[in-house]
């Protein structure tokens, strides 16, 4: 698991926190799956906040020379996924996050501290 991916995941988490995302979680899942090394999960209180959150991440990461390989869910702004290869970002409306419970599904992932970002 490259250290660069971890730094990037924490950088994205910091961007989300700065933009007032709710319950930002970074899970190290590299030993559980081949699809990614990290999941980042965050919530917005409204569809417009969800949109603002993922757009901010896209803008800041583009400045760093990184663009998502794939994105999905923008149309409804209830659950948006940005795939950065080793890092997959999930930005949920609070209700969808509770319903889908990704943290429960990936409970064996190792949470990284985002408190001091």
PyMOL commands that set and color helices and strands:
alter all, ss='L'
color gray80, all
select helices_A, chain A and resi 3-18+47-63+94-100+102-105
alter helices_A, ss='H'
color red, helices_A
select strands_A, chain A and resi 22-28+38-44+70-72+79-83+87-93+110-112
alter strands_A, ss='S'
color yellow, strands_A
deselect
rebuild
show_as cartoon
